[in-house]
Amino acid sequence: MKRRNFLKLCGMAGLSFAAPVGQRYLSSAEEEKAESAPYEGPYYVVLNASGGWDTTYIMDPKGVNEINRLYQQGDILTQGNLRFAPIAKQIEAGMSNEDFFKKYANELLVFNGLDYSVNNHSPCSRYMATGKLDSLEYPTFAALVAACHGSEAPLAFLTFGQYSATGNLVPMSRVPYLSSLKRLANADGVDGNPRSFYSDDFVRDRIEETLKAQRAARESKPRLPRLKRAQSMLYAAQLNSKALKRITPYIPTSQGKGRLPLQADIALASFKAGVCVSANLSIGQFDSHANNDPDQMKLIPEFLAGIDYLASKAEELKIREKLVIVIQSEMGRTPNYNKGNGKDHWSVGSIMFMGAGIKGNRVIGATDDKQFLVPINPRSLATDKDNGIRVRPEHIHAALREFARIEKHEFCKRFPLDAPVGEQLENFWG
């Protein structure tokens, strides 16, 4: 009874299990697979700088036309093929561009000149997350790849904020604290204590055998879809609590300092345990309509430090080679300052990628000296002002689906993208 109440409370608090949603529920074959085979990667992480970052202070530096006030054209730095803004002297905490690009330039793929098409937060967030601007039904890439590669995993799609629609393909899981993760991993223990159980092994085994017997008996009887779905969800909760125990050895004894490190600890422990496919990580407050420079110089270093923490901890857990990281924001900032020394919404921006299977030390696309995008040739990926295309989120998502090898999956066919034929970004990943 206590265990059942705990699962109920988790649901009320938004701590979702990989129970079925919509018309999806676990078949007997999927249940057996879920119990015996942990997901082993690749693991996908989408990092969101929520609110709209100023790309001229990161990967698309501009030292002309008074676009920024902290450096000049001659101050712009390079690491390999990547150009970036100098900010080390402007920050008080976090990770500077200088340190970040020195450490990760060889792994980073940068795309500059992304056309967001609109500049309002809600549609832009949806567009960047899903590749579809005019629909509320489409799943985010993180949810879609989780559904295609491991929907039976207990925490297949973890999210910590920003737009997180699932398209009813996979459950959305929210685990806000390490203590919450510990309680989930040890749901049979008193207050999540793995050494103090509500019942002994004999009782738990008998419960599991009874559930399996009841499940098998129901398989031969006709049932209404809603009843069948509810019974499957009940069984899945029991089944997944067993798989979730695998997380326990990987839960850190101390919590990482900062907003992104906390999220990263939860996601990485879940990846390592084989109960998670993708995670949506996010920090906000980038919407710097007033005092743009001080705000961005506080938030960008925090964001970069969080990415560094994620990559470093993944290395310690020996899953770095299986990690795919998407680094994005839903919009950029204007190339001019307003009366409050802030910058407003700009519908042109950048996105970065790093990780397994991505060739780094590369920059695709560009913006001009007024921070307008320059079209590119989708085949050569070279800038082509006269005959190129304006790359939008649907082009990026089509490339991501191909990269994850899910473009032919039934779920992707259910949610087609609007990128016209002939505009596919060829050899985008190198």
Secondary structure by P-SEA (a helix, b strand, c coil): caaaaaaaaaaaaccccccccccccccaaaaaaaacccccccbbbbbbcccccccccccccccccccccccccccccccccbbbbbccccccccccaaaaaaaccccbbbbcccccccccaaaaaaaaacccccccccccaaaaaaaacccccccccccccccccccccbbbbbbccaaaaaaaacccccccccccccccaaaaaaaaaaaaaaaaaaccccccaaaaaaaaaaaaaaaaaaaaccccccccccccccaaaaaaaaaaaaaaaccccbbbbbccccccccaaaaaaaacaaaaaaaaaaaaaaaaaacccccbbbbbbccbbbccccccccccccccccbbbbbcccccccccccccccccbbbbbccccccccccccccccaaaaaaaaaaaacccccaaaaacccccccccccccccc
